[in-house]
Amino acid sequence: MTLGNVIVGLDIGTSKVVATVAEVNEYGQINIIGMGRTASTGLKKGLIVDIDRTVKGIKEAVEAAERMSGVEISGVTVGIGGQHISSLKSRGVVGISNAEKEVTPNDVQRVLQASKVVTLPPDRRIIHCLPRQYFMDGNDGIIDPVGMSGERLEVETIIVTGLATAIQNIIKSVALADLQVVELVLNPLASANAVLQPAEKDLGCVLVDIGGGTTEITIFDEGSLWWTGIVPIGGDHITSDLAIGLRAPIDLAEKVKMEHGCVLTELVPDDEYISVVGVDKQEVKQVSKKFVSSIIKPRIQEILGMVKDQVARSNYAGMLPGGIIISGGVAGLEGLSQLASQELGLPVRIGRPDGVGGLFDMAEDPSYATSIGLLIHGSNQLAYQETAADGQALSRVWGKISGWLKDFLGL
């Protein structure tokens, strides 16, 4: 297997580190060939708080992925998230200076660069510059201006930024694990690649990715990202609530959450019980599943309430007919879609990763949305680079042909 068609995604989360290896075949199909997962103990709310533990988690996940895939990993596409992420709107404008007045890929890059000229605090860095729409001589709604004719090209973008120190700590942790960061990708942007349908993005929808320490909220409309927000509560808070309520160790509380968790108490029979080991790991008690549900539900309602407030403050004026799509580890809890629909007043579905093959059955759980999305993003970048290279080659050939014609015809 040649390394040119292999992509690796690295999801460094608050609760887990996942390394996923995939091969992109000649038809652009992404096939997972290896995966490694380990517990994450070096992050809190998406921020690295212990580099040594983070490096250890990265190494363990990558080594497991290497053993399964048989591929030596050197470069990774890394997800980034956390409370430090923020976004702002920007615009850029450039003139079309070539003789044909035709927009080229270089013009698109120039106008995107122009939109990056914004005043930022000294402690923040740009992660993404995402085009929402282009304008040609004042006409809006243009998705791809390449090949169009005009005098002036404008773009409206979303600039995603993060704390410089947080970004540096991620890059440093990856480097200390003897890896190179190919690209940093916003976690919800990666998740959207894996779980959202094009029609949902076009109509207007909200992606709610409930991670371990935070919940990331992203609004899409007209096919592109519109707004991002984050609330400082995630699945780990539910686990902590259960550990306190059940007087059980954290690891057991996490197991109870994932295996027996339900967010609607009315769905749980009164006569169903589970065995729970106490904190001293000696006492074993019987706990009703309905009691477990009564602990989980209030925290989920709190998260959904904060999501609703964030969406209301986003200044999004659309109707969101695409509804709410929920991903992340908590998305697998029974009754979540029903409760979320009641709380948010919109249709809700659980977002499960799609669009890849190979060992996909290992990663079709909603908790792997970011991991799979990083692979899809890497594949898209690979295709873009190949297309750009082909375009440059074609441009050089056409330039030679045009020059020959002009000489031959005496132009």
C-alpha positions in Angstrom: 0.0 0.0 0.0 1.4 3.4 -1.0 1.2 6.2 1.6 -0.2 8.6 -1.0 -3.7 7.2 -0.7 -3.8 6.7 3.0 -5.4 9.3 5.3 -5.4 9.4 9.1 -7.8 11.2 11.4 -6.9 12.0 15.0 -9.8 12.9 17.4 -8.3 14.2 20.7 -11.4 14.5 22.9 -12.1 15.1 26.5 -13.2 11.5 27.1 -11.4 9.6 24.4 -8.6 9.7 21.8 -9.3 8.0 18.5 -7.0 7.4 15.6 -8.6 6.2 12.4 -6.7 5.0 9.3 -8.4 4.8 5.8 -7.4 4.1 2.3 -8.9 6.2 -0.6 -9.2 4.1 -3.7 -9.1 5.2 -7.3 -12.8 6.0 -7.3 -12.6 8.2 -4.2 -14.2 5.6 -1.9 -12.9 5.8 1.7 -12.3 2.4 3.3 -11.4 2.2 7.0 -8.5 -0.2 7.5 -7.6 0.5 11.1 -8.7 2.2 14.3 -7.3 2.7 17.8 -9.1 4.1 20.8 -7.9 4.9 24.3 -9.2 6.9 27.3 -8.4 10.6 27.3 -7.1 11.9 30.6 -5.2 15.0 29.6 -8.0 17.3 28.5 -10.8 19.2 30.3 -13.6 20.9 28.3 -11.6 20.5 25.1 -8.5 22.1 26.5 -5.2 20.3 27.2 -4.4 20.4 30.9 -1.7 17.7 31.0 0.5 17.4 27.9 2.2 14.2 29.1 -1.1 12.4 29.5 -2.3 13.7 26.2 0.8 12.5 24.4 0.5 9.1 26.0 -3.2 8.8 24.8 -2.2 9.8 21.3 0.6 7.3 21.2 -1.6 4.5 22.4 -4.4 5.2 20.0 -2.0 5.6 17.0 -0.1 2.4 17.9 -3.3 0.4 18.0 -4.4 1.9 14.7 -1.0 1.0 13.2 -1.2 -2.6 14.4 -4.6 -3.0 12.9 -3.9 -1.3 9.5 -0.3 -2.4 9.0 0.5 1.2 8.1 3.2 3.4 9.7 1.5 6.7 10.6 3.4 9.9 10.3 0.9 12.6 9.4 -2.6 13.2 10.9 -5.6 15.4 10.3 -6.5 16.6 13.8 -9.8 17.7 15.2 -9.9 20.8 17.4 -12.7 22.1 19.7 -13.4 23.4 23.1 -14.7 26.6 24.8 -11.9 28.7 23.3 -13.3 28.4 19.8 -15.2 31.4 18.4 -16.4 32.7 15.0 -17.0 36.0 13.3 -18.3 37.2 9.9 -16.0 38.9 7.5 -15.9 40.1 3.8 -13.3 40.4 1.2 -13.1 42.0 -2.2 -10.7 41.9 -5.1 -10.6 43.1 -8.7 -10.4 40.7 -11.6 -7.3 41.9 -13.4 -6.7 39.4 -16.2 -7.5 40.4 -19.8 -10.5 38.0 -20.1 -12.0 39.3 -16.9 -12.6 35.7 -15.9 -12.4 34.5 -12.3 -9.6 32.0 -11.8 -8.9 29.7 -8.7 -6.1 32.2 -7.9 -8.7 35.0 -7.7 -10.8 32.9 -5.3 -7.7 32.4 -3.1 -7.0 36.2 -3.2 -10.5 37.2 -2.1 -10.4 34.6 0.7 -7.1 36.0 1.9 -8.6 39.5 1.8 -11.4 38.4 4.1 -8.8 37.2 6.6 -7.6 40.7 7.1 -9.5 41.2 10.4 -8.5 42.7 13.7 -8.1 39.9 16.3 -6.8 39.9 19.9 -3.1 39.0 20.0 -3.9 35.7 21.8 -6.1 34.3 19.0 -5.3 32.6 15.7 -7.4 31.8 12.6 -8.3 28.1 12.2 -10.7 28.3 9.2 -11.8 30.8 6.7 -15.1 29.4 5.4 -16.9 31.0 2.4 -20.7 31.4 2.8 -21.4 33.0 -0.5 -19.6 35.0 -3.3 -20.7 38.2 -5.1 -19.9 39.0 -8.7 -20.3 42.7 -9.5 -22.8 43.0 -6.6 -24.8 39.9 -7.6 -25.1 37.6 -4.6 -25.8 33.9 -4.0 -22.9 32.6 -6.1 -21.5 29.3 -4.8 -18.5 28.8 -7.1 -17.4 31.9 -9.1 -14.5 30.2 -11.0 -15.0 30.6 -14.8 -17.5 33.5 -14.4 -16.8 36.9 -15.9 -16.8 40.2 -14.0 -14.9 43.2 -12.7 -15.2 42.7 -8.9 -15.3 39.5 -6.8 -16.5 39.6 -3.2 -16.9 36.9 -0.6 -18.7 36.6 2.7 -16.9 34.3 5.1 -17.1 32.8 8.6 -13.7 33.2 10.3 -13.2 30.5 13.0 -10.6 31.3 15.6 -9.0 29.7 18.6 -6.7 30.5 21.5 -3.1 30.5 20.2 -1.9 28.7 23.3 -4.6 26.0 22.9 -3.6 25.5 19.3 0.1 25.3 20.1 -0.5 22.8 22.9 -2.3 20.5 20.4 0.4 20.8 17.8 3.1 20.3 20.5 1.3 17.2 21.8 1.1 15.6 18.4 4.7 16.5 17.7 5.8 14.9 21.0 4.0 11.7 19.8 6.4 11.8 16.8 3.6 12.8 14.4 3.0 15.8 12.1 -0.2 17.8 11.9 -1.4 17.8 8.3 -4.3 20.1 9.1 -6.4 21.3 12.1 -10.1 20.9 11.5 -13.0 22.2 13.7 -14.7 19.3 15.3 -18.3 20.1 14.4 -17.2 20.8 10.8 -15.7 17.3 10.7 -18.8 15.8 12.3 -21.0 17.5 9.7 -19.1 15.8 6.9 -20.0 12.4 8.4 -23.6 12.9 9.6 -25.4 15.7 7.7 -27.2 15.2 4.4 -26.7 17.8 1.7 -30.5 18.6 1.8 -30.3 19.4 5.5 -27.4 21.8 5.0 -29.3 23.5 2.1 -32.6 23.9 4.0 -31.0 25.0 7.3 -30.2 22.7 10.3 -28.5 22.6 13.6 -25.8 20.0 14.4 -25.5 19.4 18.2 -22.3 17.3 19.0 -22.4 16.3 22.7 -18.8 15.6 23.6 -17.3 14.6 26.9 -16.7 18.1 28.3 -18.5 20.4 26.0 -21.5 20.5 23.6 -20.7 22.1 20.2 -23.5 23.7 18.2 -23.3 24.5 14.5 -25.9 26.0 12.2 -25.8 25.3 8.5 -27.8 27.0 5.8 -27.6 27.2 2.0 -25.0 24.4 2.0 -22.4 26.1 4.2 -21.6 26.8 7.8 -23.5 29.8 9.2 -22.6 30.0 12.9 -20.9 28.0 15.7 -21.3 28.0 19.5 -20.2 25.9 22.5 -21.7 25.2 25.9 -19.5 24.0 28.8 -21.4 20.8 29.6 -21.2 17.4 28.0 -21.5 13.6 28.6 -18.9 13.6 31.4 -21.2 15.7 33.6 -23.9 13.0 33.2 -21.4 10.4 34.2 -20.4 12.5 37.3 -24.1 12.9 38.2 -24.5 9.1 38.1 -21.4 8.5 40.1 -22.8 10.7 42.9 -26.3 9.5 42.7 -25.4 5.8 42.6 -22.4 6.2 44.9 -20.3 4.3 42.4 -16.9 4.7 40.8 -16.7 6.9 37.7 -15.8 4.0 35.3 -18.9 2.1 36.5 -21.1 5.2 36.2 -19.9 5.6 32.6 -20.8 1.9 31.9 -24.2 2.3 33.4 -24.8 5.4 31.3 -23.9 3.8 28.0 -25.5 0.4 28.7 -28.6 1.3 30.6 -29.1 5.0 30.1 -32.5 6.4 29.1 -33.5 10.1 29.1 -37.2 9.5 29.4 -38.3 7.9 32.6 -41.7 7.0 31.2 -40.0 4.6 28.7 -38.4 2.6 31.6 -40.4 -0.2 33.2 -40.9 0.0 37.0 -39.6 -3.5 37.6 -36.3 -3.4 35.8 -33.1 -3.3 38.0 -29.4 -3.4 37.6 -26.6 -4.4 39.9 -24.2 -1.6 40.9 -21.0 -1.9 42.8 -20.3 0.7 45.5 -17.4 3.1 45.7 -15.7 0.6 48.1 -16.0 -2.0 45.3 -17.5 -4.5 47.9 -21.1 -3.5 48.4 -23.4 -4.6 45.5 -26.8 -3.1 45.4 -29.8 -3.3 43.1 -30.8 0.0 41.5 -33.9 0.6 39.4 -33.4 1.7 35.8 -36.0 4.3 36.3 -33.9 5.9 39.1 -30.9 5.9 36.7 -33.1 7.7 34.1 -34.3 10.2 36.7 -30.6 11.3 37.2 -29.8 11.5 33.5 -32.9 13.4 32.3 -32.3 16.7 34.2 -28.8 17.1 32.9 -29.9 16.4 29.3 -32.6 19.0 29.7 -30.0 21.5 30.9 -27.9 20.8 27.9 -30.8 21.1 25.5 -31.9 24.4 27.2 -28.5 25.9 26.7 -28.5 24.7 23.1 -31.9 26.5 22.6 -30.5 29.7 24.1 -27.4 29.6 22.0 -29.4 29.1 18.8 -31.7 32.0 19.8 -28.6 34.3 20.3 -27.1 33.3 17.0 -29.2 35.9 15.1 -30.2 33.2 12.6 -33.4 34.3 11.1 -34.4 31.1 9.2 -36.9 28.4 10.1 -34.4 25.5 10.3 -36.6 23.0 8.3 -33.7 20.6 8.3 -34.2 20.2 12.0 -31.8 19.1 14.8 -29.1 16.4 14.3 -27.5 15.1 17.4 -24.1 13.3 17.4 -21.5 12.4 20.0 -21.3 9.6 22.6 -24.5 10.7 24.4 -26.5 10.5 21.2 -26.9 6.8 21.7 -29.0 7.2 24.8 -32.6 5.8 24.5 -35.3 8.5 24.2 -32.9 11.3 23.4 -34.5 12.3 20.0 -38.0 12.3 21.6 -36.9 14.5 24.5 -34.9 16.8 22.3 -37.8 17.3 19.9 -40.0 18.2 22.9 -37.5 20.7 24.4 -36.4 22.3 21.1 -39.7 22.3 19.2 -38.1 20.9 16.0 -37.7 17.5 14.3 -34.7 15.7 15.7 -32.7 12.7 14.5 -29.6 11.0 15.7 -26.6 11.5 13.4 -24.7 8.3 12.6 -21.6 8.4 10.5 -22.0 7.6 6.8 -20.0 7.8 3.6 -17.2 5.3 4.3 -16.6 1.6 3.8 -14.1 -1.0 5.0 -14.2 -1.6 8.7 -17.1 0.9 9.0 -19.1 -1.4 11.3 -16.5 -0.5 14.0 -17.2 3.2 13.8 -20.9 3.6 12.9 -21.7 4.7 16.5 -22.6 8.5 16.9 -19.5 8.9 19.2 -17.3 8.4 16.1 -18.8 11.2 14.0 -15.8 13.4 14.4 -13.3 10.6 13.7 -15.1 9.6 10.5 -15.6 13.2 9.5 -11.9 13.9 9.7 -11.3 11.1 7.2 -13.9 12.6 4.8 -12.3 16.0 5.2 -8.8 14.5 4.5 -10.2 12.7 1.4 -11.8 15.9 0.1 -8.5 17.7 0.5 -6.7 14.9 -1.3 -9.2 15.2 -4.2 -8.9 19.0 -4.2 -5.1 18.8 -4.4 -5.3 16.4 -7.3 -7.8 18.5 -9.1 -5.7 21.6 -8.6 -2.6 19.8 -9.9 -4.5 18.6 -12.9 -5.8 22.1 -13.5 -2.4 23.6 -13.3 -1.1 21.0 -15.7 -4.0 21.6 -18.1 -3.4 25.4 -17.8 0.3 24.9 -18.8 -0.6 22.7 -21.7 -3.3 25.2 -22.9 -0.8 28.1 -22.5 1.7 26.3 -24.8 -1.1 25.5 -27.3 -2.3 29.1 -27.3 1.3 30.4 -27.7 1.8 28.0 -30.7 -1.5 29.1 -32.3 -0.6 32.8 -31.9 2.8 32.2 -33.5 1.4 30.0 -36.3 -1.4 32.5 -37.1 0.9 35.5 -36.6 -1.3 37.0 -33.9 
